[in-house]
Amino acid sequence: MNSVRLDLIQEIDQLWDPIYPYLAQHIQELYGRREGAIVEIGPFCGVIFSLLKEKVGHSFMIAAFPEGMGNFLRQEVEKQNLVERVEIIETAPSLVGLEEDHFDLAIFRGALFFPNLFQVDFSAIYRILKKGGMALLGGGFGKFTPEAMIEKIKRRSRDLNLSIGKTEIDEDQLIQDLRTRNLKGRFEFLTEGGLWVLMRK
C-alpha cells in the first residue's frame, strides 16, 4: 500500500471542489429525503460537505482509506469549519469500526474503478446500511454539472485518475459480475451522469 500516491488522490479531491454541489444535487434526487445518517467512503471524498450545506442528512461521517487519507480529510473538514459536524474514521474496505444497520445513505465514489487501490466489499456496505437505506457506488460528474465546468477539469482529472491506476469498466461485464455474485440487496445500474450502482437494503 505504500506505493499509493496519496498526493494525487488529494489533488483530485480538491480539483473536484466546484463539482460537488452539482453532484450533491444528483445524489439528493436519488436519495429523495432530507434526513438520515450519511457516510462517504474511501479516498475520493468531498461531496458530503455539499450535502451537509444543502441540509440533507442529520449526521455525517467520512470512512477514509487507504491509510493516510484520514489526516488529509481532517484538514479539509477544518477548512470547511465542519469539525463539529463531520466525524472522520480511518478504516478499510471491510469498513471495520462502522456500526451495523446504521446509515441511511452511503456514497462511495471511485468504488468500481480502482482495483489496485482497494476491492469493494459489497457485503460490508450492505451491513452498515439501515433497512430502507441506499448506497451509491461508482463515479461520474452527475447529471447536473454544467458542461463548461466539466471541460475545465476533465483532462487533469483523467490524467490524475490514470496515474492512480483507474481502469476502464465494461458496463455489461460489471452488471454480469454483480449478478453472478449473489449479493444481498437490490441493485440498479445508472448510466446518466457517470456509471453508478445503486444498492438498496
N, C-alpha and C positions, 0 to 999 in steps of 0.2 A: 504493500500500500504506500510505501514511502515515495514511490515514483509519481504519485498523483500530483499534478500541478495545481495546487490549491490557488495559486495566484491567478491562474487563468479562469478558474471557476468563479473566483471573487470578481474578476473583471466582467465576466458575463452577467453576474447578478446585478452589478452596478449599471452596466450597459443597458439592461432591460428596465431600469427605473421608470422611464417615461411610458413604458408599455403596460406596466402593472395595473394602472387604473382601468384601462380598457379590457384587459384580461379578467380583472375582477368583475367587471360588468357581465362578461360572458359566463363566468363561474356562478355569479349571483342568479342569473337567469336559469341556469341548470338546477341550482340548489333550491330556488323558489321559496326561501324562508329568510326571516330577519334574525332569528335567534339561533342558539346552538353552540356547541363546543367545536372549535375548528383547530385542526393541526395541519401544518405544512411540513412535508417530509423530504429529507435528503439534502443534497448540496445546493440545489437551484431554488433558493427561497427569496421571497420578497413580496409576492402578490398578497400575502396575508396582511401586510401593512395597509394595503389599499382597501381590503375588505373591512378591516377594523375602522378605517376612516369613513367608510360608507355606512358604518353602523350595521354591518352584517356579522352576526355572531356575538356571544357574550363572554366566551373565554377563548384564549388564543395561545397556541403552543407551536414552537418550531422544534422538530425532532431531527437534529442535524447529524449527518455523516457525509463523507468519511472523516476520520479523526482530524481535528484542526479546524474544521468548518465552524464549530461552535463558537470559538473565540471571535472569528470574523463577524458572525451573525449577531453576537452580543454587541459588538461595536455598532453594527447597523441599527440595532434596537435603540441603543443610546442616542445615536444621531437623530433618530426619529422621535426622541423623548417618549419612548413607549416601554421603558423598563418595568413600570408598574403593571403594564397590561399584557405583555408578551413573555411567556415563560420559555426558556431555551433549555433543551435537554440534549446531551450528547448520547447518541445511540448507535445502532447498526441496522442493516436492512431487516433484521429479525424484530426490530422495534422493541428491544429489551428495555424495560423501565416504563413502558407506556401501559396505562390501565386498560383492562379488558372492557368491552361494551361501553366505551366512554365518549367517543367522538361522533358528532352528527355529520361532520364534513372533514374529509381528509384530502389533501391536494399533494400530488407527487409529480412535480414537473420533471421532465427528462427521464421518467421512470423506465421507458421501454428502449431507450436509445444508447445506453452506455454500459453494455455487458462487461466491459473491462473494469468499470468503476464499482459496480455492485450488481447483484442479482435481485430482482424484485421478489419479495416474499409475499405473495398474494394472501396466503393464509394468515400472516401476521396482520396485514391490513384489515382483513375480514374480522379478525379477533378484536381489534381495537374499536371497530365501529359499533355504535348502538344499533339496535333493531330499528330499521327505517332510515338508518344513516347511509351516506353515499361517499364514495371515493372517486376522485378524478385523477387518472394517471395518463401521462403522455406528454405531449408538447405541441407548441404552435403559438401563434400570436393571438389566437382567439378571433372571433368574427367581428368584433367592434373596433379593432385597432386600425386607424387610418393608414391607407397605403403609403402616404408620404413618410409617415413615422417608421413604417416597416423598412422602406427603402433606405432610410437614414442609417439603420443599424444592421441591416441584413447581412452585408458582406463580412463585417467584423465579427458578428455573432456566429456566422457559418465557419469562419476561419478558426475562431476560438473553440467551437464545438468539435471540429475535426481534430484540432491539436489535443483535445482532452480524450478523444477516442470515440466520437459519435459514429454510430453505424447507421446505414440506411435500413429501413424496415420495409419488408414486403407486407402490405396490409392484409392480403388474403392469408399469407403464411401465419401472421400474428393471430388472426381470428381462428384459424385452424388449430394452431398451437394451444390457445387458451381453451378451446372446446374440448380438445383431447385430454386436457389435464384434469378434468373433473373437479374444477374449483368450486368452492362454496360461493353463493351469492348469485345475483342476476347481473348479467353483463350486457351493455350496449356499446356499440362502436360508433364513434362520431368522427366525421372527416371534415366538418365545417370548422374553419379556423385552426387547422392542425390535424393531428391524429391523436385521439383521446379514447381511453377505455373508461367507461362509466360503470362502476360497480356499486350495486345496492345490496344492503343486508335485509 
